[in-house]
Amino acid sequence: MIGSLVAGIFKMRTKSIVHRTLEDPGLKKSFQKYIDNTEKFRQELKDIGYSSKEDLKKALAKDKRVKNYIEI
């Protein structure tokens, strides 16, 4: 009985804290910045050929400094 009461109070208080935290504009901005930077980083990895074998082939074909690479 007391355990369910304490659990209910804890859940209510936790929801309140989470709601207030997610409403914070600074936190929203930092999450959006993180998402944007992650996408930018993934694109950079893809451009240099780290995400798959096909991307590596494309990156090597675009790079003028690499001449006639051997496919294994």
N, CA, C, O and CB atoms as a CASP TS submission, in Angstrom:
PFRMAT TS
TARGET T0000
AUTHOR 0000-0000-0000
METHOD Language model
MODEL 1
PARENT N/A
ATOM      1  N   MET     1       0.828  -1.182   0.000  1.00  0.00           N
ATOM      2  CA  MET     1       0.000   0.000   0.000  1.00  0.00           C
ATOM      3  C   MET     1       0.881   1.257   0.000  1.00  0.00           C
ATOM      4  O   MET     1       0.716   2.130  -0.852  1.00  0.00           O
ATOM      5  CB  MET     1      -0.947  -0.008   1.213  1.00  0.00           C
ATOM      6  N   ILE     2       1.790   1.344   0.930  1.00  0.00           N
ATOM      7  CA  ILE     2       2.664   2.514   1.004  1.00  0.00           C
ATOM      8  C   ILE     2       3.585   2.554  -0.212  1.00  0.00           C
ATOM      9  O   ILE     2       3.904   3.623  -0.732  1.00  0.00           O
ATOM     10  CB  ILE     2       3.494   2.499   2.313  1.00  0.00           C
ATOM     11  N   GLY     3       4.011   1.359  -0.660  1.00  0.00           N
ATOM     12  CA  GLY     3       4.895   1.289  -1.828  1.00  0.00           C
ATOM     13  C   GLY     3       4.231   1.847  -3.078  1.00  0.00           C
ATOM     14  O   GLY     3       4.869   2.568  -3.845  1.00  0.00           O
ATOM     15  N   SER     4       2.965   1.525  -3.295  1.00  0.00           N
ATOM     16  CA  SER     4       2.263   2.037  -4.476  1.00  0.00           C
ATOM     17  C   SER     4       2.039   3.543  -4.361  1.00  0.00           C
ATOM     18  O   SER     4       2.077   4.253  -5.366  1.00  0.00           O
ATOM     19  CB  SER     4       0.915   1.312  -4.660  1.00  0.00           C
ATOM     20  N   LEU     5       1.809   4.028  -3.164  1.00  0.00           N
ATOM     21  CA  LEU     5       1.643   5.464  -2.941  1.00  0.00           C
ATOM     22  C   LEU     5       2.941   6.209  -3.252  1.00  0.00           C
ATOM     23  O   LEU     5       2.932   7.235  -3.933  1.00  0.00           O
ATOM     24  CB  LEU     5       1.204   5.738  -1.487  1.00  0.00           C
ATOM     25  N   VAL     6       4.049   5.685  -2.748  1.00  0.00           N
ATOM     26  CA  VAL     6       5.352   6.301  -2.994  1.00  0.00           C
ATOM     27  C   VAL     6       5.683   6.246  -4.483  1.00  0.00           C
ATOM     28  O   VAL     6       6.192   7.217  -5.044  1.00  0.00           O
ATOM     29  CB  VAL     6       6.455   5.599  -2.168  1.00  0.00           C
ATOM     30  N   ALA     7       5.396   5.111  -5.124  1.00  0.00           N
ATOM     31  CA  ALA     7       5.659   4.975  -6.557  1.00  0.00           C
ATOM     32  C   ALA     7       4.832   5.986  -7.358  1.00  0.00           C
ATOM     33  O   ALA     7       5.339   6.579  -8.311  1.00  0.00           O
ATOM     34  CB  ALA     7       5.348   3.539  -7.028  1.00  0.00           C
ATOM     35  N   GLY     8       3.594   6.182  -6.990  1.00  0.00           N
ATOM     36  CA  GLY     8       2.740   7.162  -7.670  1.00  0.00           C
ATOM     37  C   GLY     8       3.269   8.578  -7.526  1.00  0.00           C
ATOM     38  O   GLY     8       3.299   9.337  -8.495  1.00  0.00           O
ATOM     39  N   ILE     9       3.682   8.933  -6.325  1.00  0.00           N
ATOM     40  CA  ILE     9       4.247  10.268  -6.087  1.00  0.00           C
ATOM     41  C   ILE     9       5.535  10.440  -6.883  1.00  0.00           C
ATOM     42  O   ILE     9       5.765  11.493  -7.478  1.00  0.00           O
ATOM     43  CB  ILE     9       4.514  10.493  -4.576  1.00  0.00           C
ATOM     44  N   PHE    10       6.369   9.413  -6.893  1.00  0.00           N
ATOM     45  CA  PHE    10       7.630   9.474  -7.631  1.00  0.00           C
ATOM     46  C   PHE    10       7.367   9.668  -9.124  1.00  0.00           C
ATOM     47  O   PHE    10       8.016  10.496  -9.763  1.00  0.00           O
ATOM     48  CB  PHE    10       8.457   8.194  -7.394  1.00  0.00           C
ATOM     49  N   LYS    11       6.417   8.908  -9.687  1.00  0.00           N
ATOM     50  CA  LYS    11       6.093   9.034 -11.117  1.00  0.00           C
ATOM     51  C   LYS    11       5.571  10.432 -11.438  1.00  0.00           C
ATOM     52  O   LYS    11       5.954  11.023 -12.447  1.00  0.00           O
ATOM     53  CB  LYS    11       5.051   7.976 -11.530  1.00  0.00           C
ATOM     54  N   MET    12       4.702  10.957 -10.583  1.00  0.00           N
ATOM     55  CA  MET    12       4.136  12.283 -10.808  1.00  0.00           C
ATOM     56  C   MET    12       5.238  13.343 -10.777  1.00  0.00           C
ATOM     57  O   MET    12       5.284  14.226 -11.634  1.00  0.00           O
ATOM     58  CB  MET    12       3.057  12.598  -9.752  1.00  0.00           C
ATOM     59  N   ARG    13       6.110  13.249  -9.797  1.00  0.00           N
ATOM     60  CA  ARG    13       7.201  14.222  -9.664  1.00  0.00           C
ATOM     61  C   ARG    13       8.180  14.108 -10.841  1.00  0.00           C
ATOM     62  O   ARG    13       8.663  15.118 -11.353  1.00  0.00           O
ATOM     63  CB  ARG    13       7.950  14.013  -8.323  1.00  0.00           C
ATOM     64  N   THR    14       8.464  12.886 -11.258  1.00  0.00           N
ATOM     65  CA  THR    14       9.373  12.666 -12.380  1.00  0.00           C
ATOM     66  C   THR    14       8.796  13.238 -13.669  1.00  0.00           C
ATOM     67  O   THR    14       9.512  13.883 -14.435  1.00  0.00           O
ATOM     68  CB  THR    14       9.661  11.171 -12.549  1.00  0.00           C
ATOM     69  N   LYS    15       7.529  13.012 -13.911  1.00  0.00           N
ATOM     70  CA  LYS    15       6.889  13.566 -15.114  1.00  0.00           C
ATOM     71  C   LYS    15       6.951  15.087 -15.111  1.00  0.00           C
ATOM     72  O   LYS    15       7.176  15.705 -16.152  1.00  0.00           O
ATOM     73  CB  LYS    15       5.423  13.099 -15.212  1.00  0.00           C
ATOM     74  N   SER    16       6.754  15.684 -13.960  1.00  0.00           N
ATOM     75  CA  SER    16       6.808  17.137 -13.846  1.00  0.00           C
ATOM     76  C   SER    16       8.204  17.656 -14.171  1.00  0.00           C
ATOM     77  O   SER    16       8.352  18.633 -14.906  1.00  0.00           O
ATOM     78  CB  SER    16       6.394  17.579 -12.440  1.00  0.00           C
ATOM     79  N   ILE    17       9.223  17.005 -13.627  1.00  0.00           N
ATOM     80  CA  ILE    17      10.603  17.436 -13.882  1.00  0.00           C
ATOM     81  C   ILE    17      10.954  17.271 -15.356  1.00  0.00           C
ATOM     82  O   ILE    17      11.549  18.167 -15.955  1.00  0.00           O
ATOM     83  CB  ILE    17      11.592  16.638 -13.010  1.00  0.00           C
ATOM     84  N   VAL    18      10.596  16.149 -15.937  1.00  0.00           N
ATOM     85  CA  VAL    18      10.892  15.898 -17.352  1.00  0.00           C
ATOM     86  C   VAL    18      10.168  16.911 -18.231  1.00  0.00           C
ATOM     87  O   VAL    18      10.749  17.431 -19.184  1.00  0.00           O
ATOM     88  CB  VAL    18      10.486  14.459 -17.750  1.00  0.00           C
ATOM     89  N   HIS    19       8.929  17.191 -17.925  1.00  0.00           N
ATOM     90  CA  HIS    19       8.153  18.156 -18.717  1.00  0.00           C
ATOM     91  C   HIS    19       8.803  19.542 -18.670  1.00  0.00           C
ATOM     92  O   HIS    19       8.950  20.197 -19.702  1.00  0.00           O
ATOM     93  CB  HIS    19       6.695  18.233 -18.199  1.00  0.00           C
ATOM     94  N   ARG    20       9.186  19.982 -17.480  1.00  0.00           N
ATOM     95  CA  ARG    20       9.848  21.291 -17.348  1.00  0.00           C
ATOM     96  C   ARG    20      11.188  21.311 -18.085  1.00  0.00           C
ATOM     97  O   ARG    20      11.542  22.306 -18.716  1.00  0.00           O
ATOM     98  CB  ARG    20      10.062  21.637 -15.861  1.00  0.00           C
ATOM     99  N   THR    21      11.914  20.223 -18.001  1.00  0.00           N
ATOM    100  CA  THR    21      13.222  20.155 -18.656  1.00  0.00           C
ATOM    101  C   THR    21      13.080  20.207 -20.167  1.00  0.00           C
ATOM    102  O   THR    21      13.833  20.917 -20.832  1.00  0.00           O
ATOM    103  CB  THR    21      13.963  18.882 -18.245  1.00  0.00           C
ATOM    104  N   LEU    22      12.135  19.474 -20.715  1.00  0.00           N
ATOM    105  CA  LEU    22      11.960  19.440 -22.165  1.00  0.00           C
ATOM    106  C   LEU    22      11.383  20.738 -22.721  1.00  0.00           C
ATOM    107  O   LEU    22      11.507  21.003 -23.917  1.00  0.00           O
ATOM    108  CB  LEU    22      11.064  18.289 -22.544  1.00  0.00           C
ATOM    109  N   GLU    23      10.765  21.535 -21.886  1.00  0.00           N
ATOM    110  CA  GLU    23      10.240  22.830 -22.310  1.00  0.00           C
ATOM    111  C   GLU    23      11.314  23.909 -22.347  1.00  0.00           C
ATOM    112  O   GLU    23      11.072  24.999 -22.867  1.00  0.00           O
ATOM    113  CB  GLU    23       9.122  23.259 -21.391  1.00  0.00           C
ATOM    114  N   ASP    24      12.485  23.629 -21.809  1.00  0.00           N
ATOM    115  CA  ASP    24      13.577  24.606 -21.752  1.00  0.00           C
ATOM    116  C   ASP    24      14.087  24.894 -23.163  1.00  0.00           C
ATOM    117  O   ASP    24      14.547  23.972 -23.837  1.00  0.00           O
ATOM    118  CB  ASP    24      14.732  24.090 -20.850  1.00  0.00           C
ATOM    119  N   PRO    25      14.021  26.155 -23.635  1.00  0.00           N
ATOM    120  CA  PRO    25      14.450  26.476 -25.001  1.00  0.00           C
ATOM    121  C   PRO    25      15.950  26.242 -25.228  1.00  0.00           C
ATOM    122  O   PRO    25      16.360  25.888 -26.334  1.00  0.00           O
ATOM    123  CB  PRO    25      14.110  27.922 -25.316  1.00  0.00           C
ATOM    124  N   GLY    26      16.752  26.436 -24.206  1.00  0.00           N
ATOM    125  CA  GLY    26      18.182  26.192 -24.355  1.00  0.00           C
ATOM    126  C   GLY    26      18.480  24.725 -24.597  1.00  0.00           C
ATOM    127  O   GLY    26      19.347  24.386 -25.403  1.00  0.00           O
ATOM    128  N   LEU    27      17.767  23.859 -23.905  1.00  0.00           N
ATOM    129  CA  LEU    27      17.944  22.424 -24.073  1.00  0.00           C
ATOM    130  C   LEU    27      17.474  21.985 -25.459  1.00  0.00           C
ATOM    131  O   LEU    27      18.128  21.178 -26.120  1.00  0.00           O
ATOM    132  CB  LEU    27      17.184  21.657 -22.980  1.00  0.00           C
ATOM    133  N   LYS    28      16.329  22.527 -25.894  1.00  0.00           N
ATOM    134  CA  LYS    28      15.836  22.201 -27.236  1.00  0.00           C
ATOM    135  C   LYS    28      16.842  22.615 -28.295  1.00  0.00           C
ATOM    136  O   LYS    28      17.089  21.877 -29.248  1.00  0.00           O
ATOM    137  CB  LYS    28      14.487  22.883 -27.498  1.00  0.00           C
ATOM    138  N   LYS    29      17.425  23.802 -28.127  1.00  0.00           N
ATOM    139  CA  LYS    29      18.399  24.303 -29.087  1.00  0.00           C
ATOM    140  C   LYS    29      19.650  23.421 -29.114  1.00  0.00           C
ATOM    141  O   LYS    29      20.193  23.133 -30.181  1.00  0.00           O
ATOM    142  CB  LYS    29      18.777  25.751 -28.752  1.00  0.00           C
ATOM    143  N   SER    30      20.097  22.999 -27.942  1.00  0.00           N
ATOM    144  CA  SER    30      21.293  22.156 -27.909  1.00  0.00           C
ATOM    145  C   SER    30      21.016  20.775 -28.494  1.00  0.00           C
ATOM    146  O   SER    30      21.892  20.205 -29.144  1.00  0.00           O
ATOM    147  CB  SER    30      21.808  22.021 -26.475  1.00  0.00           C
ATOM    148  N   PHE    31      19.821  20.221 -28.281  1.00  0.00           N
ATOM    149  CA  PHE    31      19.467  18.950 -28.918  1.00  0.00           C
ATOM    150  C   PHE    31      19.441  19.093 -30.438  1.00  0.00           C
ATOM    151  O   PHE    31      19.941  18.226 -31.155  1.00  0.00           O
ATOM    152  CB  PHE    31      18.102  18.455 -28.409  1.00  0.00           C
ATOM    153  N   GLN    32      18.858  20.186 -30.927  1.00  0.00           N
ATOM    154  CA  GLN    32      18.791  20.400 -32.373  1.00  0.00           C
ATOM    155  C   GLN    32      20.190  20.580 -32.952  1.00  0.00           C
ATOM    156  O   GLN    32      20.485  20.079 -34.037  1.00  0.00           O
ATOM    157  CB  GLN    32      17.917  21.624 -32.701  1.00  0.00           C
ATOM    158  N   LYS    33      21.043  21.289 -32.237  1.00  0.00           N
ATOM    159  CA  LYS    33      22.422  21.474 -32.686  1.00  0.00           C
ATOM    160  C   LYS    33      23.151  20.128 -32.744  1.00  0.00           C
ATOM    161  O   LYS    33      23.914  19.874 -33.677  1.00  0.00           O
ATOM    162  CB  LYS    33      23.170  22.450 -31.750  1.00  0.00           C
ATOM    163  N   TYR    34      22.918  19.276 -31.758  1.00  0.00           N
ATOM    164  CA  TYR    34      23.519  17.942 -31.735  1.00  0.00           C
ATOM    165  C   TYR    34      23.056  17.123 -32.938  1.00  0.00           C
ATOM    166  O   TYR    34      23.864  16.460 -33.588  1.00  0.00           O
ATOM    167  CB  TYR    34      23.164  17.211 -30.424  1.00  0.00           C
ATOM    168  N   ILE    35      21.764  17.169 -33.232  1.00  0.00           N
ATOM    169  CA  ILE    35      21.217  16.419 -34.365  1.00  0.00           C
ATOM    170  C   ILE    35      21.822  16.923 -35.669  1.00  0.00           C
ATOM    171  O   ILE    35      22.227  16.126 -36.516  1.00  0.00           O
ATOM    172  CB  ILE    35      19.677  16.535 -34.406  1.00  0.00           C
ATOM    173  N   ASP    36      21.884  18.239 -35.836  1.00  0.00           N
ATOM    174  CA  ASP    36      22.445  18.816 -37.059  1.00  0.00           C
ATOM    175  C   ASP    36      23.914  18.458 -37.228  1.00  0.00           C
ATOM    176  O   ASP    36      24.349  18.099 -38.322  1.00  0.00           O
ATOM    177  CB  ASP    36      22.280  20.329 -37.051  1.00  0.00           C
ATOM    178  N   ASN    37      24.681  18.557 -36.142  1.00  0.00           N
ATOM    179  CA  ASN    37      26.103  18.232 -36.219  1.00  0.00           C
ATOM    180  C   ASN    37      26.330  16.751 -36.499  1.00  0.00           C
ATOM    181  O   ASN    37      27.275  16.389 -37.200  1.00  0.00           O
ATOM    182  CB  ASN    37      26.801  18.627 -34.926  1.00  0.00           C
ATOM    183  N   THR    38      25.469  15.897 -35.957  1.00  0.00           N
ATOM    184  CA  THR    38      25.591  14.467 -36.214  1.00  0.00           C
ATOM    185  C   THR    38      25.345  14.164 -37.684  1.00  0.00           C
ATOM    186  O   THR    38      26.083  13.387 -38.291  1.00  0.00           O
ATOM    187  CB  THR    38      24.614  13.676 -35.338  1.00  0.00           C
ATOM    188  N   GLU    39      24.319  14.768 -38.257  1.00  0.00           N
ATOM    189  CA  GLU    39      24.041  14.557 -39.673  1.00  0.00           C
ATOM    190  C   GLU    39      25.185  15.075 -40.547  1.00  0.00           C
ATOM    191  O   GLU    39      25.559  14.441 -41.534  1.00  0.00           O
ATOM    192  CB  GLU    39      22.730  15.241 -40.062  1.00  0.00           C
ATOM    193  N   LYS    40      25.730  16.221 -40.179  1.00  0.00           N
ATOM    194  CA  LYS    40      26.855  16.793 -40.914  1.00  0.00           C
ATOM    195  C   LYS    40      28.068  15.855 -40.838  1.00  0.00           C
ATOM    196  O   LYS    40      28.745  15.626 -41.841  1.00  0.00           O
ATOM    197  CB  LYS    40      27.215  18.194 -40.354  1.00  0.00           C
ATOM    198  N   PHE    41      28.335  15.319 -39.647  1.00  0.00           N
ATOM    199  CA  PHE    41      29.453  14.406 -39.462  1.00  0.00           C
ATOM    200  C   PHE    41      29.256  13.122 -40.259  1.00  0.00           C
ATOM    201  O   PHE    41      30.202  12.619 -40.865  1.00  0.00           O
ATOM    202  CB  PHE    41      29.632  14.084 -37.986  1.00  0.00           C
ATOM    203  N   ARG    42      28.037  12.588 -40.263  1.00  0.00           N
ATOM    204  CA  ARG    42      27.758  11.374 -41.047  1.00  0.00           C
ATOM    205  C   ARG    42      27.987  11.623 -42.529  1.00  0.00           C
ATOM    206  O   ARG    42      28.521  10.765 -43.232  1.00  0.00           O
ATOM    207  CB  ARG    42      26.313  10.897 -40.813  1.00  0.00           C
ATOM    208  N   GLN    43      27.585  12.794 -43.003  1.00  0.00           N
ATOM    209  CA  GLN    43      27.786  13.124 -44.407  1.00  0.00           C
ATOM    210  C   GLN    43      29.273  13.242 -44.717  1.00  0.00           C
ATOM    211  O   GLN    43      29.717  12.802 -45.778  1.00  0.00           O
ATOM    212  CB  GLN    43      27.061  14.428 -44.764  1.00  0.00           C
ATOM    213  N   GLU    44      30.044  13.827 -43.811  1.00  0.00           N
ATOM    214  CA  GLU    44      31.493  13.921 -44.014  1.00  0.00           C
ATOM    215  C   GLU    44      32.127  12.531 -44.077  1.00  0.00           C
ATOM    216  O   GLU    44      32.994  12.279 -44.914  1.00  0.00           O
ATOM    217  CB  GLU    44      32.141  14.748 -42.886  1.00  0.00           C
ATOM    218  N   LEU    45      31.695  11.628 -43.190  1.00  0.00           N
ATOM    219  CA  LEU    45      32.213  10.260 -43.231  1.00  0.00           C
ATOM    220  C   LEU    45      31.861   9.577 -44.548  1.00  0.00           C
ATOM    221  O   LEU    45      32.671   8.847 -45.120  1.00  0.00           O
ATOM    222  CB  LEU    45      31.664   9.447 -42.055  1.00  0.00           C
ATOM    223  N   LYS    46      30.650   9.823 -45.016  1.00  0.00           N
ATOM    224  CA  LYS    46      30.227   9.225 -46.279  1.00  0.00           C
ATOM    225  C   LYS    46      31.056   9.789 -47.431  1.00  0.00           C
ATOM    226  O   LYS    46      31.436   9.054 -48.343  1.00  0.00           O
ATOM    227  CB  LYS    46      28.722   9.474 -46.524  1.00  0.00           C
ATOM    228  N   ASP    47      31.336  11.091 -47.391  1.00  0.00           N
ATOM    229  CA  ASP    47      32.117  11.722 -48.455  1.00  0.00           C
ATOM    230  C   ASP    47      33.545  11.199 -48.518  1.00  0.00           C
ATOM    231  O   ASP    47      34.127  11.110 -49.599  1.00  0.00           O
ATOM    232  CB  ASP    47      32.136  13.220 -48.264  1.00  0.00           C
ATOM    233  N   ILE    48      34.111  10.853 -47.370  1.00  0.00           N
ATOM    234  CA  ILE    48      35.487  10.347 -47.396  1.00  0.00           C
ATOM    235  C   ILE    48      35.534   8.826 -47.474  1.00  0.00           C
ATOM    236  O   ILE    48      36.618   8.242 -47.505  1.00  0.00           O
ATOM    237  CB  ILE    48      36.244  10.820 -46.162  1.00  0.00           C
ATOM    238  N   GLY    49      34.375   8.180 -47.506  1.00  0.00           N
ATOM    239  CA  GLY    49      34.321   6.752 -47.779  1.00  0.00           C
ATOM    240  C   GLY    49      34.365   5.838 -46.583  1.00  0.00           C
ATOM    241  O   GLY    49      34.739   4.674 -46.729  1.00  0.00           O
ATOM    242  N   TYR    50      34.000   6.306 -45.406  1.00  0.00           N
ATOM    243  CA  TYR    50      34.056   5.461 -44.225  1.00  0.00           C
ATOM    244  C   TYR    50      32.758   4.718 -43.927  1.00  0.00           C
ATOM    245  O   TYR    50      32.731   3.901 -43.007  1.00  0.00           O
ATOM    246  CB  TYR    50      34.425   6.286 -43.053  1.00  0.00           C
ATOM    247  N   SER    51      31.702   4.967 -44.655  1.00  0.00           N
ATOM    248  CA  SER    51      30.436   4.352 -44.267  1.00  0.00           C
ATOM    249  C   SER    51      30.140   3.049 -44.995  1.00  0.00           C
ATOM    250  O   SER    51      29.432   2.202 -44.449  1.00  0.00           O
ATOM    251  CB  SER    51      29.322   5.311 -44.507  1.00  0.00           C
ATOM    252  N   SER    52      30.657   2.855 -46.212  1.00  0.00           N
ATOM    253  CA  SER    52      30.456   1.592 -46.910  1.00  0.00           C
ATOM    254  C   SER    52      31.500   1.442 -48.015  1.00  0.00           C
ATOM    255  O   SER    52      32.226   2.383 -48.334  1.00  0.00           O
ATOM    256  CB  SER    52      29.025   1.509 -47.495  1.00  0.00           C
ATOM    257  N   LYS    53      31.559   0.261 -48.584  1.00  0.00           N
ATOM    258  CA  LYS    53      32.535  -0.011 -49.637  1.00  0.00           C
ATOM    259  C   LYS    53      32.241   0.845 -50.876  1.00  0.00           C
ATOM    260  O   LYS    53      33.159   1.331 -51.537  1.00  0.00           O
ATOM    261  CB  LYS    53      32.527  -1.514 -50.006  1.00  0.00           C
ATOM    262  N   GLU    54      30.966   1.020 -51.177  1.00  0.00           N
ATOM    263  CA  GLU    54      30.585   1.827 -52.335  1.00  0.00           C
ATOM    264  C   GLU    54      30.973   3.292 -52.142  1.00  0.00           C
ATOM    265  O   GLU    54      31.435   3.952 -53.073  1.00  0.00           O
ATOM    266  CB  GLU    54      29.079   1.711 -52.589  1.00  0.00           C
ATOM    267  N   ASP    55      30.779   3.790 -50.922  1.00  0.00           N
ATOM    268  CA  ASP    55      31.160   5.171 -50.616  1.00  0.00           C
ATOM    269  C   ASP    55      32.671   5.353 -50.724  1.00  0.00           C
ATOM    270  O   ASP    55      33.150   6.393 -51.176  1.00  0.00           O
ATOM    271  CB  ASP    55      30.680   5.564 -49.208  1.00  0.00           C
ATOM    272  N   LEU    56      33.412   4.331 -50.306  1.00  0.00           N
ATOM    273  CA  LEU    56      34.872   4.397 -50.424  1.00  0.00           C
ATOM    274  C   LEU    56      35.280   4.473 -51.889  1.00  0.00           C
ATOM    275  O   LEU    56      36.171   5.244 -52.244  1.00  0.00           O
ATOM    276  CB  LEU    56      35.532   3.175 -49.747  1.00  0.00           C
ATOM    277  N   LYS    57      34.649   3.694 -52.728  1.00  0.00           N
ATOM    278  CA  LYS    57      34.959   3.720 -54.168  1.00  0.00           C
ATOM    279  C   LYS    57      34.663   5.102 -54.754  1.00  0.00           C
ATOM    280  O   LYS    57      35.465   5.643 -55.516  1.00  0.00           O
ATOM    281  CB  LYS    57      34.144   2.633 -54.924  1.00  0.00           C
ATOM    282  N   LYS    58      33.507   5.672 -54.395  1.00  0.00           N
ATOM    283  CA  LYS    58      33.139   6.995 -54.898  1.00  0.00           C
ATOM    284  C   LYS    58      34.114   8.057 -54.405  1.00  0.00           C
ATOM    285  O   LYS    58      34.509   8.942 -55.165  1.00  0.00           O
ATOM    286  CB  LYS    58      31.711   7.352 -54.470  1.00  0.00           C
ATOM    287  N   ALA    59      34.499   7.970 -53.139  1.00  0.00           N
ATOM    288  CA  ALA    59      35.418   8.957 -52.575  1.00  0.00           C
ATOM    289  C   ALA    59      36.788   8.859 -53.249  1.00  0.00           C
ATOM    290  O   ALA    59      37.419   9.878 -53.531  1.00  0.00           O
ATOM    291  CB  ALA    59      35.555   8.759 -51.051  1.00  0.00           C
ATOM    292  N   LEU    60      37.236   7.658 -53.500  1.00  0.00           N
ATOM    293  CA  LEU    60      38.521   7.484 -54.182  1.00  0.00           C
ATOM    294  C   LEU    60      38.454   7.964 -55.628  1.00  0.00           C
ATOM    295  O   LEU    60      39.423   8.523 -56.141  1.00  0.00           O
ATOM    296  CB  LEU    60      38.950   6.016 -54.141  1.00  0.00           C
ATOM    297  N   ALA    61      37.331   7.753 -56.278  1.00  0.00           N
ATOM    298  CA  ALA    61      37.174   8.204 -57.660  1.00  0.00           C
ATOM    299  C   ALA    61      37.160   9.732 -57.738  1.00  0.00           C
ATOM    300  O   ALA    61      37.631  10.294 -58.727  1.00  0.00           O
ATOM    301  CB  ALA    61      35.884   7.630 -58.267  1.00  0.00           C
ATOM    302  N   LYS    62      36.628  10.419 -56.716  1.00  0.00           N
ATOM    303  CA  LYS    62      36.573  11.881 -56.715  1.00  0.00           C
ATOM    304  C   LYS    62      37.909  12.519 -56.363  1.00  0.00           C
ATOM    305  O   LYS    62      38.170  13.661 -56.742  1.00  0.00           O
ATOM    306  CB  LYS    62      35.518  12.355 -55.746  1.00  0.00           C
ATOM    307  N   ASP    63      38.753  11.798 -55.647  1.00  0.00           N
ATOM    308  CA  ASP    63      40.014  12.366 -55.170  1.00  0.00           C
ATOM    309  C   ASP    63      41.056  12.334 -56.285  1.00  0.00           C
ATOM    310  O   ASP    63      41.408  11.264 -56.780  1.00  0.00           O
ATOM    311  CB  ASP    63      40.527  11.597 -53.928  1.00  0.00           C
ATOM    312  N   LYS    64      41.541  13.495 -56.674  1.00  0.00           N
ATOM    313  CA  LYS    64      42.520  13.602 -57.759  1.00  0.00           C
ATOM    314  C   LYS    64      43.888  13.071 -57.354  1.00  0.00           C
ATOM    315  O   LYS    64      44.685  12.687 -58.210  1.00  0.00           O
ATOM    316  CB  LYS    64      42.647  15.047 -58.206  1.00  0.00           C
ATOM    317  N   ARG    65      44.164  13.046 -56.050  1.00  0.00           N
ATOM    318  CA  ARG    65      45.477  12.611 -55.579  1.00  0.00           C
ATOM    319  C   ARG    65      45.640  11.094 -55.638  1.00  0.00           C
ATOM    320  O   ARG    65      46.763  10.590 -55.632  1.00  0.00           O
ATOM    321  CB  ARG    65      45.705  13.094 -54.161  1.00  0.00           C
ATOM    322  N   VAL    66      44.519  10.362 -55.694  1.00  0.00           N
ATOM    323  CA  VAL    66      44.566   8.899 -55.740  1.00  0.00           C
ATOM    324  C   VAL    66      44.426   8.467 -57.187  1.00  0.00           C
ATOM    325  O   VAL    66      43.429   8.776 -57.840  1.00  0.00           O
ATOM    326  CB  VAL    66      43.447   8.257 -54.853  1.00  0.00           C
ATOM    327  N   LYS    67      45.423   7.755 -57.689  1.00  0.00           N
ATOM    328  CA  LYS    67      45.380   7.300 -59.076  1.00  0.00           C
ATOM    329  C   LYS    67      45.218   5.792 -59.093  1.00  0.00           C
ATOM    330  O   LYS    67      45.909   5.074 -58.370  1.00  0.00           O
ATOM    331  CB  LYS    67      46.658   7.727 -59.851  1.00  0.00           C
ATOM    332  N   ASN    68      44.318   5.327 -59.907  1.00  0.00           N
ATOM    333  CA  ASN    68      44.127   3.897 -60.172  1.00  0.00           C
ATOM    334  C   ASN    68      44.323   3.007 -58.947  1.00  0.00           C
ATOM    335  O   ASN    68      45.336   2.320 -58.811  1.00  0.00           O
ATOM    336  CB  ASN    68      45.072   3.460 -61.247  1.00  0.00           C
ATOM    337  N   TYR    69      43.341   3.037 -58.072  1.00  0.00           N
ATOM    338  CA  TYR    69      43.401   2.169 -56.914  1.00  0.00           C
ATOM    339  C   TYR    69      43.012   0.744 -57.331  1.00  0.00           C
ATOM    340  O   TYR    69      42.261   0.560 -58.289  1.00  0.00           O
ATOM    341  CB  TYR    69      42.473   2.693 -55.784  1.00  0.00           C
ATOM    342  N   ILE    70      43.518  -0.246 -56.618  1.00  0.00           N
ATOM    343  CA  ILE    70      43.247  -1.642 -56.931  1.00  0.00           C
ATOM    344  C   ILE    70      42.099  -2.110 -56.064  1.00  0.00           C
ATOM    345  O   ILE    70      42.124  -1.947 -54.844  1.00  0.00           O
ATOM    346  CB  ILE    70      44.503  -2.528 -56.718  1.00  0.00           C
ATOM    347  N   GLU    71      41.079  -2.700 -56.704  1.00  0.00           N
ATOM    348  CA  GLU    71      39.937  -3.207 -55.944  1.00  0.00           C
ATOM    349  C   GLU    71      40.260  -4.614 -55.470  1.00  0.00           C
ATOM    350  O   GLU    71      40.695  -5.463 -56.247  1.00  0.00           O
ATOM    351  CB  GLU    71      38.631  -3.193 -56.801  1.00  0.00           C
ATOM    352  N   ILE    72      40.041  -4.845 -54.187  1.00  0.00           N
ATOM    353  CA  ILE    72      40.340  -6.162 -53.611  1.00  0.00           C
ATOM    354  C   ILE    72      39.079  -6.979 -53.556  1.00  0.00           C
ATOM    355  O   ILE    72      39.104  -8.124 -53.104  1.00  0.00           O
ATOM    356  CB  ILE    72      40.961  -6.036 -52.204  1.00  0.00           C
TER
END
